[in-house]
Amino acid sequence: MGSKSHELFTRAQQLMPGGVNSPARAFGAVGGEPIVMERAEGSRLIDVDGAEYIDYIGSWGPMILGHGHPHVVEALEAAITKGTSFGAPTEAENQLAELIIDAVPSVEKVRLVNSGTEATMSAIRLARGHTGRDVIVKFAGNYHGHVDSLLVAAGSAAATLGVPDSPGVTAGTTRDTMVLTYNDVDGLARAFADHGDAIAGVILEPVVGNMGTVPGSPEFLRAARELCSQHGAVLIFDEVMTGFRVAHGGAQALFGIMPDLTTLGKIVGGGLPIGAYGGKQEIMDNVLPAGKVFQAGTLSGNPIATAAGIATLTMLRDDPPYERLERTSARLAVGLDEAARTARIPHTVRRVGSMLTLFFHPDPVENWGTASQCDTGLFAKYFWSMLERGVYLPCSQYEAMFVSAAHTDDQISDTIDAARVTFTKYGPK
Ligand SMILES: *Cc1c(COP(=O)(O)O)cnc(C)c1O
């Protein structure tokens, strides 16, 4: 920890709750103090004391091209001279909407918002408005932003009715949210058998990034699709993390399973604040002013944010990095797996494209029940040891590592070497 970083974070704690503007940054799960960053270049972060790190967070997902990609910077410079916000339609909004609709197979119409949270909040409102039903099904360990009615823990009884997972969320707000087990086809079928005519929609991460990387099984995703169709419920894929990440068309393109609504964010804004939700025209046309479901935003479709989004999605279309990402990420996953195996540390690696997690659990992680039993103490030691060696990992066992197009083969090798040294220290003697 550099002295300038320590000083700044000490001051930050007097100014902001916990010294941060989002809890994921606070190193709470690994103990100790977060590092204050100064700038980022390509695949590297540089802190306020001048130390450099290989960055596997990529701003928690958006920076698939790496930091400061020249096309994105150029687009931002051009946009900023034209005005920062108009509160009126712009051509750039058409362009970003077209890039999304062309890439994401199930999206016919889209609405731009300002964050992933806003996208999921709006999508479940739309599912309810469209169906005239109340209940939303979600899955334990899936994160959809800090929407009140989705901040829900599974009830303790066999009953699946959700209970508030945060002070400030009322029981009334969560009463219409059901929490089920991820990848559990029977559980989902039972919920539809018992409550099918009350279920407005099912929201899920098709590849979960928010309990570490846990892919939805094809059977599970297919069952969700079929059950929603049979019962007239809206299937929502929350692709805020997976959209333009696991494939250009997102997880739905990768698996060939189409939701009714899709939520997007992160990559779609190229590092600036954007979210989006879109889907079938007949559902989207329920949104105001085409329809009656209220949803609005002063800065929605903001010209600076859309410029970064357009530049990023254009690069991803015209010079797709996905094959390269697959290669570098696979090498990293194999390297981490071997390093842990050689040191006889119980673990599993799960990866989809450039999202991956080394779980300190011997079994393949399929749901939150297994994920929550990981050795988080060992994770904390691993995290700090890697950081000492210049590797900046997500500061929780339950967050995915992200590889960007800017990561070099040498950086992957250095990361694997750092893991080898680390695991030799912490494996059984
Ligand atoms: C990050 C994330 C969100 C929330 O997006 P914010 O922009 O942080 O509000 C929602 N869903 C998923 C799957 C995410 O990964």
The ligand as an SDF file (V2000), in Angstrom:
LIG
                    3D

 15 15  0  0  0  0  0  0  0  0999 V2000
  -23.4900   -5.1200  -13.0050 C   0  0  0  0  0  0  0  0  0  0  0  0
  -24.7560   -5.8270  -13.1530 C   0  0  0  0  0  0  0  0  0  0  0  0
  -25.9900   -5.1960  -12.9470 C   0  0  0  0  0  0  0  0  0  0  0  0
  -26.0940   -3.7910  -12.4160 C   0  0  0  0  0  0  0  0  0  0  0  0
  -25.5710   -2.8350  -13.2790 O   0  0  0  0  0  0  0  0  0  0  0  0
  -25.1630   -1.3910  -12.6880 P   0  0  0  0  0  0  0  0  0  0  0  0
  -24.7470   -0.6220  -13.8940 O   0  0  0  0  0  0  0  0  0  0  0  0
  -24.0740   -1.6400  -11.6950 O   0  0  0  0  0  0  0  0  0  0  0  0
  -26.3830   -0.8300  -12.0490 O   0  0  0  0  0  0  0  0  0  0  0  0
  -27.1410   -5.8910  -13.2230 C   0  0  0  0  0  0  0  0  0  0  0  0
  -27.0990   -7.1650  -13.6600 N   0  0  0  0  0  0  0  0  0  0  0  0
  -25.9340   -7.8150  -13.8630 C   0  0  0  0  0  0  0  0  0  0  0  0
  -25.9540   -9.2020  -14.3760 C   0  0  0  0  0  0  0  0  0  0  0  0
  -24.7250   -7.1760  -13.5940 C   0  0  0  0  0  0  0  0  0  0  0  0
  -23.5810   -7.8430  -13.7590 O   0  0  0  0  0  0  0  0  0  0  0  0
  1  2  1  0
  2  3  1  0
  2 14  2  0
  3  4  1  0
  3 10  2  0
  4  5  1  0
  5  6  1  0
  6  7  2  0
  6  8  1  0
  6  9  1  0
 10 11  1  0
 11 12  2  0
 12 13  1  0
 12 14  1  0
 14 15  1  0
M  END
$$$$
